[in-house]
Amino acid sequence: MLRAQQSNARNVRGIINLLGEEITAREEATAAAEEYAEILKILDARHIQSCISVKPTQLGLAIDESLFKDDLLRILEFAKSLGNFVWMDMEGSPFTTQTIDSFLELRKKFDNLGIAIQAYLKRSHEDVDRILDSGGAIRLCKGAYNESPKIVYKRKNQINENYSKLMRMMFERGKGFAIATHDEKLIEEAISLSNVHHANFEFEMLMGIRDRKKLELVERGYRVSEYIPFGKSWWAYSVRRIREHKSNIFLLARSLVSR
Ligand SMILES: Cc1cc2nc3c(=O)[nH]c(=O)nc-3n(C[C@H](O)[C@H](O)[C@H](O)COP(=O)(O)OP(=O)(O)OC[C@H]3O[C@@H](n4cnc5c(N)ncnc54)[C@H](O)[C@@H]3O)c2cc1C
């Protein structure tokens, strides 16, 4: 919460994520939902500009889809009553279809819900198409899980090409979406697209990565949010970050020490 306040002081908004995923006990899922409600209360009471981002398996998707939907529904209702927004993170491919289907169902009742889509997945063109048809908000990221080449693009240039393609669809047909990348070329490409289409979108980056770029974008007039993970279950998150960039080991060490 402190980190979100510090970001706000630099005109960067927060996206709070309570670390935790693939939980196996129903009580843990319900406890995570309750903790998100507490987070929303604090954000509201302290006037912190920050939404939240939840992982479906943290709310029970790997145990029982209806448990997950009930937990998410309670979070959504509470967030809506406070005028706040909830992102759904996208996890590994065993959960993609259920996550998107649940989003499309809940989205009919809640306009304060958005969903992450991974550009490395070959199926994402179809998913983006469906979500744009529903008017839903997409956070476009490259994708962070170790998946089979049968279902994902593995080469960087293929992933970036697909990212560009999906981003173009979003600028042409969507609004209120998020461009979640630290990639200079894709960020500048988004700016070019926004000059042709509209600027109803935001840039999203991870806490501690490319902080100077975040400020530069704010100065250039763009809305920027930073994803702030916190809590005890940091292992899986850390492994994904270190796989992307070896230097992230220093970033993670620093954030663990200064908790
Ligand atoms: C807000 C947000 C939410 C996300 N949500 C999800 C999700 O729900 N599901 C999911 O699978 N993934 C998610 N991700 C992770 C994402 O999929 C990528 O794994 C991660 O963002 C790295 O991809 P990249 O776009 O930065 O590109 P990369 O190709 O990894 O990096 C591109 C360039 O960014 C710069 N860069 C990257 N990291 C650093 C660094 N540490 N220091 C300096 N420069 C750096 C470098 O110039 C690098 O060449 C999310 C990412 C963000 C930012």
The ligand as an SDF file (V2000), in Angstrom:
LIG
                    3D

 53 58  0  0  0  0  0  0  0  0999 V2000
    1.2540   -5.0160  -15.5770 C   0  0  0  0  0  0  0  0  0  0  0  0
    1.6350   -6.3820  -16.0110 C   0  0  0  0  0  0  0  0  0  0  0  0
    0.7680   -7.4390  -15.7880 C   0  0  0  0  0  0  0  0  0  0  0  0
    1.1070   -8.7130  -16.2220 C   0  0  0  0  0  0  0  0  0  0  0  0
    0.1890   -9.7280  -16.0720 N   0  0  0  0  0  0  0  0  0  0  0  0
    0.4750  -10.9370  -16.5970 C   0  0  0  0  0  0  0  0  0  0  0  0
   -0.4960  -11.9820  -16.5880 C   0  0  0  0  0  0  0  0  0  0  0  0
   -1.6160  -11.8160  -16.1180 O   0  0  0  0  0  0  0  0  0  0  0  0
   -0.1510  -13.1810  -17.1200 N   0  0  0  0  0  0  0  0  0  0  0  0
    1.0970  -13.4040  -17.6780 C   0  0  0  0  0  0  0  0  0  0  0  0
    1.3440  -14.5070  -18.1790 O   0  0  0  0  0  0  0  0  0  0  0  0
    2.0280  -12.4350  -17.6690 N   0  0  0  0  0  0  0  0  0  0  0  0
    1.7570  -11.2170  -17.1560 C   0  0  0  0  0  0  0  0  0  0  0  0
    2.7090  -10.2410  -17.1900 N   0  0  0  0  0  0  0  0  0  0  0  0
    4.1140  -10.5870  -17.5350 C   0  0  0  0  0  0  0  0  0  0  0  0
    4.3520  -10.5150  -19.0280 C   0  0  0  0  0  0  0  0  0  0  0  0
    3.6310  -11.5140  -19.6920 O   0  0  0  0  0  0  0  0  0  0  0  0
    5.8390  -10.6470  -19.3510 C   0  0  0  0  0  0  0  0  0  0  0  0
    6.2750  -11.8930  -18.9330 O   0  0  0  0  0  0  0  0  0  0  0  0
    6.7160   -9.5630  -18.7450 C   0  0  0  0  0  0  0  0  0  0  0  0
    6.0520   -8.3460  -18.7030 O   0  0  0  0  0  0  0  0  0  0  0  0
    7.9710   -9.3580  -19.5850 C   0  0  0  0  0  0  0  0  0  0  0  0
    7.6210   -9.0470  -20.9010 O   0  0  0  0  0  0  0  0  0  0  0  0
    7.9360   -7.6500  -21.6340 P   0  0  0  0  0  0  0  0  0  0  0  0
    6.6980   -7.2810  -22.3800 O   0  0  0  0  0  0  0  0  0  0  0  0
    8.4320   -6.6430  -20.7190 O   0  0  0  0  0  0  0  0  0  0  0  0
    8.9850   -8.0640  -22.7300 O   0  0  0  0  0  0  0  0  0  0  0  0
   10.4660   -8.6620  -22.6460 P   0  0  0  0  0  0  0  0  0  0  0  0
   10.7060   -9.1790  -24.0270 O   0  0  0  0  0  0  0  0  0  0  0  0
   10.6600   -9.5810  -21.4860 O   0  0  0  0  0  0  0  0  0  0  0  0
   11.3390   -7.3800  -22.4020 O   0  0  0  0  0  0  0  0  0  0  0  0
   11.3610   -6.3540  -23.3770 C   0  0  0  0  0  0  0  0  0  0  0  0
   12.3540   -5.3010  -23.0050 C   0  0  0  0  0  0  0  0  0  0  0  0
   11.9540   -4.6520  -21.7860 O   0  0  0  0  0  0  0  0  0  0  0  0
   13.0940   -4.2240  -21.0840 C   0  0  0  0  0  0  0  0  0  0  0  0
   13.1260   -4.8580  -19.7600 N   0  0  0  0  0  0  0  0  0  0  0  0
   12.4170   -5.9210  -19.3560 C   0  0  0  0  0  0  0  0  0  0  0  0
   12.6970   -6.2050  -18.0710 N   0  0  0  0  0  0  0  0  0  0  0  0
   13.6210   -5.3260  -17.6820 C   0  0  0  0  0  0  0  0  0  0  0  0
   14.3380   -5.1170  -16.4790 C   0  0  0  0  0  0  0  0  0  0  0  0
   14.1720   -5.8730  -15.3910 N   0  0  0  0  0  0  0  0  0  0  0  0
   15.2120   -4.0920  -16.4310 N   0  0  0  0  0  0  0  0  0  0  0  0
   15.4040   -3.3090  -17.4920 C   0  0  0  0  0  0  0  0  0  0  0  0
   14.7650   -3.4710  -18.6570 N   0  0  0  0  0  0  0  0  0  0  0  0
   13.8960   -4.4650  -18.7590 C   0  0  0  0  0  0  0  0  0  0  0  0
   14.3100   -4.6510  -21.9000 C   0  0  0  0  0  0  0  0  0  0  0  0
   14.6540   -3.6150  -22.7600 O   0  0  0  0  0  0  0  0  0  0  0  0
   13.7420   -5.8040  -22.7110 C   0  0  0  0  0  0  0  0  0  0  0  0
   14.4560   -6.0520  -23.8960 O   0  0  0  0  0  0  0  0  0  0  0  0
    2.3780   -8.9470  -16.8240 C   0  0  0  0  0  0  0  0  0  0  0  0
    3.2330   -7.8780  -17.0450 C   0  0  0  0  0  0  0  0  0  0  0  0
    2.8820   -6.6130  -16.6720 C   0  0  0  0  0  0  0  0  0  0  0  0
    3.8220   -5.4940  -16.9620 C   0  0  0  0  0  0  0  0  0  0  0  0
  1  2  1  0
  2  3  1  0
  2 52  2  0
  3  4  2  0
  4  5  1  0
  4 50  1  0
  5  6  2  0
  6  7  1  0
  6 13  1  0
  7  8  2  0
  7  9  1  0
  9 10  1  0
 10 11  2  0
 10 12  1  0
 12 13  2  0
 13 14  1  0
 14 15  1  0
 14 50  1  0
 15 16  1  0
 16 17  1  0
 16 18  1  0
 18 19  1  0
 18 20  1  0
 20 21  1  0
 20 22  1  0
 22 23  1  0
 23 24  1  0
 24 25  2  0
 24 26  1  0
 24 27  1  0
 27 28  1  0
 28 29  2  0
 28 30  1  0
 28 31  1  0
 31 32  1  0
 32 33  1  0
 33 34  1  0
 33 48  1  0
 34 35  1  0
 35 36  1  0
 35 46  1  0
 36 37  1  0
 36 45  1  0
 37 38  2  0
 38 39  1  0
 39 40  1  0
 39 45  2  0
 40 41  1  0
 40 42  2  0
 42 43  1  0
 43 44  2  0
 44 45  1  0
 46 47  1  0
 46 48  1  0
 48 49  1  0
 50 51  2  0
 51 52  1  0
 52 53  1  0
M  END
$$$$
